[in-house]
Amino acid sequence: MNIVDKLLKTVKHAQLWHALVENQVNYRQMIFKKKGAAEAFERTLSEAAVKYGWRVHAYVIMGNHFHLAVELT
């Protein structure tokens, strides 16, 4: 199951949603360390928002996780 499917399963009855998604990494490894990783995540988030009708109010990408504030429209 990909991350978008997991998010949709979680928010299917919500209107406004804050997510702290801690990715399953060993020893709190940095998942956005490689050049371009955060930008790829931003592109994917944008594509998902358009595809599923989300309104992204805010997000922050940390080294080993991210936060989202999303409204379903």
DSSP file (Angstrom, degrees, kcal/mol; ACC not computed):
  #  RESIDUE AA STRUCTURE BP1 BP2  ACC     N-H-->O    O-->H-N    N-H-->O    O-->H-N    TCO  KAPPA ALPHA  PHI   PSI    X-CA   Y-CA   Z-CA
    1    1 A M              0   0    0      0, 0.0     2,-0.1     0, 0.0     0, 0.0   0.000 360.0 360.0 360.0 127.6    0.0    0.0    0.0
    2    2 A N     >  -     0   0    0      1,-0.1     4,-2.0     4,-0.0     5,-0.2  -0.297 360.0-101.0 -82.2 171.9    1.5    3.3   -1.0
    3    3 A I  H  > S+     0   0    0      1,-0.2     4,-2.5     2,-0.2     5,-0.2   0.852 120.1  54.0 -63.4 -37.7    1.5    6.5    1.2
    4    4 A V  H  > S+     0   0    0      1,-0.2     4,-2.7     2,-0.2    -1,-0.2   0.928 108.7  49.1 -65.1 -43.4   -1.4    8.1   -0.6
    5    5 A D  H  > S+     0   0    0      1,-0.2     4,-2.2     2,-0.2    -1,-0.2   0.899 111.3  50.2 -61.5 -40.2   -3.6    5.0   -0.1
    6    6 A K  H  X S+     0   0    0     -4,-2.0     4,-1.7     2,-0.2    -2,-0.2   0.914 111.8  48.0 -63.1 -43.2   -2.7    5.0    3.6
    7    7 A L  H  X S+     0   0    0     -4,-2.5     4,-2.1     1,-0.2    -2,-0.2   0.920 111.4  49.5 -64.1 -44.0   -3.5    8.7    3.9
    8    8 A L  H  X S+     0   0    0     -4,-2.7     4,-0.7     1,-0.2    -1,-0.2   0.891 108.5  53.0 -64.1 -39.0   -6.9    8.3    2.2
    9    9 A K  H  < S+     0   0    0     -4,-2.2     3,-0.4     1,-0.2    -1,-0.2   0.886 112.1  46.8 -61.7 -38.1   -7.8    5.3    4.4
   10   10 A T  H  < S+     0   0    0     -4,-1.7     3,-0.3     1,-0.2    -2,-0.2   0.861 119.7  36.6 -71.4 -37.4   -7.1    7.4    7.4
   11   11 A V  H >< S+     0   0    0     -4,-2.1     3,-1.9     1,-0.2    -1,-0.2   0.259  74.2 118.4-103.8  12.3   -9.0   10.5    6.3
   12   12 A K  T 3< S+     0   0    0     -4,-0.7    -1,-0.2    -3,-0.4    -2,-0.1   0.751  89.1  30.3 -58.7 -25.5  -12.0    9.1    4.5
   13   13 A H  T 3  S+     0   0    0     -3,-0.3    -1,-0.3    -4,-0.1     2,-0.2   0.303 102.1  99.9-112.3   8.9  -14.5   10.7    7.0
   14   14 A A    <   -     0   0    0     -3,-1.9     3,-0.1     1,-0.1    -3,-0.0  -0.561  47.0-168.7 -94.8 157.5  -12.5   13.8    7.9
   15   15 A Q  S    S+     0   0    0      1,-0.4    57,-2.3    -2,-0.2     2,-0.4   0.738  83.2  24.1-106.9 -44.9  -12.9   17.3    6.7
   16   16 A L  E    S-A   71   0A   0     55,-0.2    -1,-0.4     2,-0.0     2,-0.4  -0.988  77.9-176.4-124.0 134.2   -9.7   19.0    8.1
   17   17 A W  E     -A   70   0A   0     53,-2.8    53,-2.9    -2,-0.4     2,-0.5  -0.990  20.4-163.9-140.8 132.4   -6.8   16.8    8.9
   18   18 A H  E     -A   69   0A   0     -2,-0.4     2,-0.5    51,-0.2    51,-0.2  -0.972  19.6-167.4-112.5 130.1   -3.4   17.2   10.4
   19   19 A A  E     -A   68   0A   0     49,-2.7    49,-2.2    -2,-0.5     2,-0.6  -0.964  20.5-171.4-123.0 132.0   -1.0   14.3    9.8
   20   20 A L  E     -A   67   0A   0     -2,-0.5     2,-0.8    47,-0.2    47,-0.2  -0.958  19.8-171.4-111.7 107.5    2.3   13.5   11.4
   21   21 A V  E     -A   66   0A   0     45,-2.0    45,-1.4    -2,-0.6     2,-0.8  -0.873   7.6-168.1-107.3 108.2    3.6   10.7    9.3
   22   22 A E  E     -A   65   0A   0     -2,-0.8    43,-0.2    43,-0.2     2,-0.1  -0.852  21.3-136.4 -94.3 114.8    6.7    9.1   10.7
   23   23 A N        -     0   0    0     -2,-0.8     2,-1.6    41,-0.7     5,-0.1  -0.381  23.7-105.6 -70.6 148.9    8.1    6.9    8.0
   24   24 A Q        +     0   0    0     -2,-0.1     2,-0.3     4,-0.0    -1,-0.1  -0.586  62.3 149.7 -80.0  90.0    9.2    3.5    9.1
   25   25 A V    >   -     0   0    0     -2,-1.6     3,-0.8    39,-0.1     2,-0.3  -0.900  48.0-107.0-121.5 152.6   13.0    3.9    9.0
   26   26 A N  G >  S-     0   0    0     -2,-0.3     3,-1.4     1,-0.2    -2,-0.0  -0.586  95.0  -5.1 -79.3 136.5   15.6    2.2   11.1
   27   27 A Y  G 3  S-     0   0    0     -2,-0.3    -1,-0.2     1,-0.3     0, 0.0   0.795 121.7 -69.3  55.4  34.1   17.4    4.2   13.8
   28   28 A R  G <  S-     0   0    0     -3,-0.8    -1,-0.3     1,-0.1    -2,-0.1   0.857  77.3-173.0  54.0  39.5   15.6    7.5   12.7
   29   29 A Q    <   -     0   0    0     -3,-1.4     2,-0.5     1,-0.1    -1,-0.1  -0.263  30.5-102.7 -62.9 150.0   17.6    7.6    9.5
   30   30 A M        -     0   0    0      1,-0.2     3,-0.3     2,-0.1    34,-0.3  -0.631  35.6-178.8 -76.5 122.6   17.2   10.7    7.3
   31   31 A I  S    S+     0   0    0     32,-2.0     3,-0.2    -2,-0.5    33,-0.2   0.633  81.1  49.7 -98.1 -15.8   14.8    9.9    4.4
   32   32 A F  S    S+     0   0    0     31,-1.9     6,-0.3     1,-0.1    -1,-0.2  -0.071  80.3 105.9-108.7  32.1   15.0   13.3    2.8
   33   33 A K        +     0   0    0     -3,-0.3    -1,-0.1    30,-0.2    -2,-0.1   0.875  55.6  84.9 -80.3 -39.9   18.8   13.5    2.8
   34   34 A K  S >  S-     0   0    0     -3,-0.2     3,-2.1    -4,-0.1     4,-0.4  -0.329  94.7 -93.3 -69.2 146.3   19.6   12.9   -0.8
   35   35 A K  T 3  S+     0   0    0      1,-0.3    -1,-0.1     2,-0.1    -2,-0.1  -0.346 111.6  16.1 -58.3 129.4   19.5   15.8   -3.2
   36   36 A G  T 3> S+     0   0    0     -4,-0.1     4,-2.2    -3,-0.1    -1,-0.3   0.304  91.5 110.9  91.5  -9.4   16.1   16.1   -4.8
   37   37 A A  H <> S+     0   0    0     -3,-2.1     4,-2.0     2,-0.2    -2,-0.1   0.930  80.8  44.5 -66.3 -45.4   14.2   13.9   -2.3
   38   38 A A  H  > S+     0   0    0     -4,-0.4     4,-2.4    -6,-0.3    -1,-0.2   0.897 113.6  51.1 -65.9 -39.5   12.3   16.7   -0.7
   39   39 A E  H  > S+     0   0    0      2,-0.2     4,-2.2     1,-0.2    -1,-0.2   0.887 108.8  51.2 -65.1 -38.7   11.4   18.2   -4.1
   40   40 A A  H  X S+     0   0    0     -4,-2.2     4,-2.2     2,-0.2    -1,-0.2   0.892 109.7  50.7 -64.4 -39.1   10.2   14.8   -5.3
   41   41 A F  H  X S+     0   0    0     -4,-2.0     4,-2.8     2,-0.2    -2,-0.2   0.920 109.1  51.0 -63.2 -44.0    8.0   14.6   -2.2
   42   42 A E  H  X S+     0   0    0     -4,-2.4     4,-2.4     2,-0.2    -2,-0.2   0.899 110.3  49.1 -61.1 -41.7    6.6   18.1   -2.9
   43   43 A R  H  X S+     0   0    0     -4,-2.2     4,-2.5     2,-0.2    -1,-0.2   0.925 112.7  47.7 -63.3 -43.6    5.8   17.1   -6.5
   44   44 A T  H  X S+     0   0    0     -4,-2.2     4,-2.5     2,-0.2    -2,-0.2   0.899 111.1  50.6 -65.1 -41.3    4.1   13.9   -5.3
   45   45 A L  H  X S+     0   0    0     -4,-2.8     4,-2.4     2,-0.2    -1,-0.2   0.919 111.1  49.1 -61.2 -44.3    2.1   15.8   -2.7
   46   46 A S  H  X S+     0   0    0     -4,-2.4     4,-2.1     2,-0.2    -2,-0.2   0.922 111.6  48.5 -61.7 -45.6    1.0   18.3   -5.3
   47   47 A E  H  X S+     0   0    0     -4,-2.5     4,-2.6     1,-0.2    -1,-0.2   0.906 112.3  48.8 -61.7 -42.5   -0.1   15.6   -7.7
   48   48 A A  H  X S+     0   0    0     -4,-2.5     4,-2.8     2,-0.2     6,-0.3   0.893 108.8  53.6 -65.2 -39.8   -2.0   13.8   -5.0
   49   49 A A  H  X>S+     0   0    0     -4,-2.4     5,-1.6     1,-0.2     4,-0.9   0.913 113.2  42.9 -62.3 -42.9   -3.8   17.0   -3.9
   50   50 A V  H  <5S+     0   0    0     -4,-2.1     3,-0.4     3,-0.2    -2,-0.2   0.942 116.3  47.8 -66.9 -47.4   -5.0   17.6   -7.5
   51   51 A K  H  <5S+     0   0    0     -4,-2.6    -2,-0.2     1,-0.2    -1,-0.2   0.882 122.7  31.9 -62.8 -41.3   -5.9   13.9   -8.0
   52   52 A Y  H  <5S-     0   0    0     -4,-2.8    -1,-0.2    -5,-0.2    21,-0.2   0.381 109.6-112.0-104.1   3.5   -7.9   13.5   -4.8
   53   53 A G  T  <5 +     0   0    0     -4,-0.9    20,-1.9    -3,-0.4     2,-0.2   0.819  58.5 159.3  74.4  31.7   -9.2   17.1   -4.3
   54   54 A W  E   < -B   72   0A   0     -5,-1.6     2,-0.6    -6,-0.3    18,-0.2  -0.565  35.7-146.2 -83.3 150.2   -7.2   18.0   -1.3
   55   55 A R  E     -B   71   0A   0     16,-3.1    16,-2.7    -2,-0.2     2,-0.8  -0.967  16.2-150.1-112.1 111.2   -6.5   21.6   -0.2
   56   56 A V  E     +B   70   0A   0     -2,-0.6    14,-0.2    14,-0.2     3,-0.1  -0.729  20.2 175.9 -85.7 112.4   -3.1   21.7    1.3
   57   57 A H  E     -     0   0A   0     12,-2.6     2,-0.3    -2,-0.8    -1,-0.2   0.848  65.9 -17.1 -83.1 -38.1   -3.0   24.4    3.9
   58   58 A A  E     +B   69   0A   0     11,-1.4    11,-2.7     2,-0.0    -1,-0.3  -0.986  57.2 178.7-162.8 154.4    0.6   23.7    5.2
   59   59 A Y  E     -B   68   0A   0     -2,-0.3     2,-0.4     9,-0.2     9,-0.2  -0.977   8.0-162.9-155.2 156.6    3.3   21.2    5.2
   60   60 A V  E     -B   67   0A   0      7,-1.8     7,-2.3    -2,-0.3     2,-0.6  -0.991  11.5-147.4-142.1 136.4    6.8   20.8    6.5
   61   61 A I  E     -B   66   0A   0     -2,-0.4     5,-0.2     5,-0.2     2,-0.2  -0.912  19.2-174.9-106.3 117.2    9.4   18.3    5.5
   62   62 A M        -     0   0    0      3,-2.7   -31,-0.1    -2,-0.6   -30,-0.1  -0.418  42.3 -94.6 -98.1 179.2   11.7   17.2    8.3
   63   63 A G  S    S+     0   0    0      1,-0.2   -32,-2.0    -2,-0.2   -31,-1.9   0.884 119.2  14.1 -65.6 -38.5   14.7   15.0    7.8
   64   64 A N  S    S+     0   0    0    -34,-0.3   -41,-0.7   -33,-0.2     2,-0.3   0.287 132.1  13.4-124.6  10.6   12.9   11.7    8.8
   65   65 A H  E     -A   22   0A   0    -43,-0.2    -3,-2.7     2,-0.0     2,-0.3  -0.964  62.0-135.2-165.5 178.5    9.2   12.6    8.7
   66   66 A F  E     -AB  21  61A   0    -45,-1.4   -45,-2.0    -2,-0.3     2,-0.4  -0.969   6.7-140.0-144.6 160.7    6.7   15.2    7.5
   67   67 A H  E     -AB  20  60A   0     -7,-2.3    -7,-1.8    -2,-0.3     2,-0.4  -0.942  18.0-170.1-119.0 142.6    3.7   17.1    8.7
   68   68 A L  E     -AB  19  59A   0    -49,-2.2   -49,-2.7    -2,-0.4     2,-0.5  -0.993  17.0-165.7-131.8 141.3    0.6   17.9    6.6
   69   69 A A  E     +AB  18  58A   0    -11,-2.7   -12,-2.6    -2,-0.4   -11,-1.4  -0.944  31.1 170.8-121.0 107.2   -2.4   20.1    7.2
   70   70 A V  E     -AB  17  56A   0    -53,-2.9   -53,-2.8    -2,-0.5     2,-0.5  -0.931  25.6-156.9-126.4 138.3   -4.9   19.1    4.6
   71   71 A E  E     -AB  16  55A   0    -16,-2.7   -16,-3.1    -2,-0.4     2,-0.4  -0.956  19.2-135.0-112.1 132.4   -8.6   19.8    3.9
   72   72 A L  E       B   0  54A   0    -57,-2.3   -18,-0.2    -2,-0.5   -19,-0.1  -0.734 360.0 360.0 -84.9 132.4  -10.7   17.5    1.9
   73   73 A T              0   0    0    -20,-1.9    -1,-0.1    -2,-0.4   -19,-0.1   0.390 360.0 360.0-110.7 360.0  -12.8   19.3   -0.7
